[in-house]
Amino acid sequence: MNNYIENKTALITGATSGIGKQVAKTLAKMNTNLILVGRDVTKLENLKNEIIKNSSVEVEIFQLDVRYKDKVKTQMATILEKHTVDILINNAGLALGLDKVDEGDIEQWEDMIDTNVKGLLYMSRAVIPQMRALDTAHVINIGSVAGKISYPNGNVYCATKAAVHSLGESMNIDLYGTNVKVTTVAPGAVETNFASTRFSGDEEKSQAVYEGYTPLSAQDIADTILNVLNTPKHVNIQYLDIMPTAQRNPYTLFKTQ
């Protein structure tokens, strides 16, 4: 495989678990330097130590909650003074609750909107101006198949991911004439801490989400992102759905039990 991302620098939000964590480890194997952003500094430190033990890439960590625009602005100004970010992976996101829209928890709605939509915007607003001057750069937004087809009781989460998809299209057209690529990667069912977060740590409910079929893994998504990133300058993969074979849309999932 040609390595177009060697010695580049990737900034990953939500890097302490799930897809973000696996992407970080996968990119390190391709000699991509890393800036890892997340809310839990202990998890960030543990991930940094794991990566530098197994590779020679540069890894910097920053505790940052992407929901807060002033903190994002201040922290990103510091980061961008020292680093050129070639790759931005807007991975931070979550689903909370599974209620009908007239029964939903408004605080959960706000958390999802602030993280999944506003956080992506704040990070993109900070990084893309620097990217415009680069010979090549890439923004990866983590969407969801739920952003294209809503599922029962998914309402606000589905709406946030529809916004992510729309923003990906907008970024691509706004960056017309530059060498900045924009890709929306839209996974289906991936076995991570996603369900545990949605159900507030209820492990019985969380495990039931992944029973009776083989879900995608975080490594599957990391490998997909690697392939998308590791393309020549003239190739821009703008949108990509990826689901387990047992799944054909957000709510059609074949289970054997």
C-alpha positions as CSV (number, residue, x, y, z in Angstrom):
1,M,0.0,0.0,0.0
2,N,1.3,3.5,-0.9
3,N,1.7,5.6,2.3
4,Y,0.4,9.1,1.6
5,I,0.1,9.9,5.3
6,E,3.5,9.1,6.6
7,N,4.9,11.9,8.7
8,K,1.6,13.8,8.5
9,T,-0.1,15.0,11.6
10,A,-3.6,13.9,12.5
11,L,-5.8,15.5,15.2
12,I,-8.5,13.2,16.6
13,T,-11.3,14.3,18.8
14,G,-13.0,11.8,21.2
15,A,-9.7,9.9,21.1
16,T,-10.0,8.1,24.5
17,S,-12.3,5.2,23.5
18,G,-14.1,3.4,20.7
19,I,-13.4,4.4,17.1
20,G,-11.2,7.4,18.0
21,K,-8.9,5.3,20.1
22,Q,-8.5,2.6,17.5
23,V,-8.0,5.2,14.7
24,A,-5.1,6.7,16.7
25,K,-3.4,3.3,17.1
26,T,-4.0,2.4,13.5
27,L,-2.6,5.7,12.2
28,A,0.5,5.4,14.4
29,K,1.4,2.2,12.6
30,M,1.5,4.2,9.4
31,N,3.9,6.7,11.0
32,T,1.3,9.4,11.3
33,N,2.0,11.8,14.1
34,L,-0.9,12.4,16.5
35,I,-2.7,15.1,18.4
36,L,-5.2,13.4,20.7
37,V,-8.1,15.4,22.2
38,G,-10.6,14.1,24.8
39,R,-12.2,14.9,28.1
40,D,-10.5,12.3,30.3
41,V,-6.8,13.2,30.7
42,T,-5.9,9.9,32.4
43,K,-7.2,7.9,29.4
44,L,-5.4,10.2,27.1
45,E,-2.1,9.6,29.0
46,N,-2.6,5.9,29.0
47,L,-3.3,5.9,25.2
48,K,-0.2,8.1,24.6
49,N,2.0,5.7,26.6
50,E,0.6,2.7,24.7
51,I,1.3,4.3,21.3
52,I,4.8,5.6,22.0
53,K,5.7,2.2,23.4
54,N,4.9,0.6,20.1
55,S,5.9,3.2,17.6
56,S,8.2,6.2,17.0
57,V,5.5,8.8,16.1
58,E,5.1,12.0,18.0
59,V,2.0,12.1,20.2
60,E,0.6,15.1,22.0
61,I,-2.5,15.0,24.2
62,F,-4.9,17.8,25.2
63,Q,-7.8,17.7,27.6
64,L,-10.6,19.4,25.8
65,D,-14.4,19.2,25.7
66,V,-15.5,20.2,22.2
67,R,-18.9,21.4,23.4
68,Y,-17.4,24.7,24.8
69,K,-16.5,27.1,22.0
70,D,-14.3,29.4,24.0
71,K,-12.2,26.6,25.3
72,V,-11.9,25.1,21.8
73,K,-10.8,28.5,20.4
74,T,-8.2,29.0,23.1
75,Q,-6.8,25.5,23.0
76,M,-6.7,25.2,19.3
77,A,-4.9,28.5,19.0
78,T,-2.2,27.1,21.2
79,I,-2.1,23.8,19.2
80,L,-2.0,25.5,15.8
81,E,0.9,27.8,16.8
82,K,3.1,24.7,17.3
83,H,1.6,22.2,14.8
84,T,0.4,21.9,11.2
85,V,-2.7,19.7,11.2
86,D,-2.9,17.8,8.0
87,I,-5.8,15.5,9.0
88,L,-8.7,16.4,11.3
89,I,-10.9,13.5,12.4
90,N,-14.1,14.9,14.0
91,N,-14.9,11.7,15.9
92,A,-16.3,13.1,19.2
93,G,-20.0,12.2,19.4
94,L,-22.6,10.2,21.4
95,A,-26.1,9.0,21.6
96,L,-28.1,9.4,24.8
97,G,-31.5,7.8,25.5
98,L,-33.9,6.0,23.3
99,D,-37.2,7.8,23.9
100,K,-40.0,9.1,21.7
101,V,-39.6,12.7,20.8
102,D,-42.4,13.8,23.1
103,E,-40.9,12.0,26.0
104,G,-37.2,12.8,25.5
105,D,-34.8,14.2,28.1
106,I,-34.0,17.8,26.9
107,E,-30.6,17.8,28.7
108,Q,-29.7,14.7,26.7
109,W,-30.8,16.5,23.5
110,E,-28.6,19.4,24.3
111,D,-25.6,17.2,25.0
112,M,-26.0,15.4,21.6
113,I,-26.4,18.7,19.7
114,D,-23.6,20.4,21.5
115,T,-21.2,17.5,20.9
116,N,-22.2,16.0,17.6
117,V,-22.9,19.2,15.7
118,K,-21.5,22.2,17.5
119,G,-18.3,20.5,18.6
120,L,-17.7,19.4,15.0
121,L,-18.2,23.0,13.8
122,Y,-16.0,24.5,16.5
123,M,-13.1,22.2,15.7
124,S,-13.5,22.6,11.9
125,R,-13.7,26.4,12.2
126,A,-10.4,26.4,14.1
127,V,-8.5,24.0,11.9
128,I,-9.7,24.5,8.3
129,P,-8.2,28.0,7.8
130,Q,-4.8,26.5,8.3
131,M,-5.5,23.6,6.0
132,R,-6.4,25.9,3.1
133,A,-2.8,26.7,2.6
134,L,-1.5,23.1,2.6
135,D,-0.6,21.1,-0.5
136,T,-3.1,18.5,0.7
137,A,-5.3,18.1,3.8
138,H,-8.2,15.9,4.9
139,V,-11.2,16.3,7.2
140,I,-13.0,13.1,8.3
141,N,-16.4,13.5,9.9
142,I,-17.8,10.5,11.7
143,G,-21.5,10.3,10.7
144,S,-23.9,7.4,11.0
145,V,-26.2,5.5,8.7
146,A,-28.9,7.0,11.1
147,G,-28.1,10.3,9.5
148,K,-29.7,9.1,6.3
149,I,-32.5,7.0,7.6
150,S,-34.0,7.6,11.0
151,Y,-35.0,4.8,13.3
152,P,-37.7,4.6,15.9
153,N,-36.9,6.7,19.0
154,G,-33.6,7.9,17.5
155,N,-35.0,11.3,16.7
156,V,-32.5,13.9,18.0
157,Y,-29.4,11.6,17.6
158,C,-30.5,10.9,14.0
159,A,-31.0,14.6,13.4
160,T,-27.5,15.4,14.6
161,K,-26.0,12.9,12.3
162,A,-28.1,14.2,9.4
163,A,-26.6,17.6,10.2
164,V,-23.1,16.0,10.1
165,H,-23.8,14.6,6.6
166,S,-25.2,18.0,5.4
167,L,-22.1,19.8,6.9
168,G,-19.8,17.4,5.0
169,E,-21.5,18.3,1.8
170,S,-21.2,22.0,2.7
171,M,-17.6,21.7,3.6
172,N,-16.8,20.1,0.3
173,I,-18.4,22.8,-1.7
174,D,-17.0,25.6,0.5
175,L,-13.5,24.1,0.0
176,Y,-13.9,24.0,-3.8
177,G,-10.7,25.2,-5.4
178,T,-8.5,24.0,-2.5
179,N,-6.7,20.7,-1.8
180,V,-8.7,20.0,1.3
181,K,-10.6,16.8,1.0
182,V,-13.7,16.1,3.2
183,T,-15.1,12.7,3.9
184,T,-18.2,11.6,5.9
185,V,-17.8,8.0,7.2
186,A,-21.2,6.7,8.2
187,P,-21.0,3.5,10.2
188,G,-23.9,1.2,11.1
189,A,-23.8,-1.1,14.2
190,V,-20.3,-1.0,15.7
191,E,-19.5,-2.7,19.0
192,T,-17.9,0.0,21.1
193,N,-19.0,1.9,24.3
194,F,-21.7,3.5,22.1
195,A,-24.6,1.5,23.5
196,S,-23.3,1.7,27.1
197,T,-23.2,5.5,26.8
198,R,-26.7,5.5,25.3
199,F,-28.1,3.4,28.1
200,S,-26.2,5.1,31.0
201,G,-24.0,2.1,31.7
202,D,-26.8,-0.5,31.7
203,E,-24.7,-3.5,30.6
204,E,-27.7,-5.8,30.0
205,K,-29.3,-3.4,27.6
206,S,-26.0,-2.6,26.0
207,Q,-25.0,-6.2,25.3
208,A,-28.4,-7.0,23.8
209,V,-27.7,-4.5,21.1
210,Y,-24.8,-6.7,19.8
211,E,-26.3,-10.1,20.3
212,G,-27.3,-12.5,17.5
213,Y,-25.1,-11.2,14.7
214,T,-21.5,-10.0,14.1
215,P,-21.3,-6.3,14.5
216,L,-18.6,-4.1,13.1
217,S,-15.6,-3.5,15.3
218,A,-13.7,-0.2,16.0
219,Q,-10.9,-1.8,14.0
220,D,-13.1,-2.2,11.0
221,I,-13.9,1.5,11.0
222,A,-10.3,2.5,11.7
223,D,-9.2,0.4,8.7
224,T,-11.8,2.1,6.5
225,I,-10.7,5.5,7.6
226,L,-7.1,4.5,6.9
227,N,-8.0,3.5,3.4
228,V,-9.9,6.7,2.8
229,L,-7.0,8.9,4.1
230,N,-4.3,6.9,2.3
231,T,-5.3,8.0,-1.2
232,P,-3.5,10.2,-3.7
233,K,-3.9,14.0,-3.6
234,H,-6.5,13.9,-6.5
235,V,-8.8,11.4,-4.9
236,N,-11.6,12.6,-2.6
237,I,-14.0,10.0,-1.2
238,Q,-16.8,12.2,-0.1
239,Y,-19.2,9.8,1.6
240,L,-19.1,6.2,2.7
241,D,-21.7,4.0,4.3
242,I,-20.3,0.9,6.2
243,M,-22.5,-1.7,7.9
244,P,-22.2,-5.3,9.1
245,T,-23.4,-7.8,6.6
246,A,-26.4,-8.6,8.9
247,Q,-27.5,-4.9,8.7
248,R,-29.0,-3.2,5.6
249,N,-30.3,0.0,7.1
250,P,-30.4,1.5,10.6
251,Y,-33.4,-0.6,11.7
252,T,-33.1,-3.8,9.6
253,L,-30.8,-6.1,11.4
254,F,-30.9,-9.9,10.9
255,K,-30.3,-11.7,14.2
256,T,-30.1,-15.4,14.6
257,Q,-31.6,-15.4,18.1
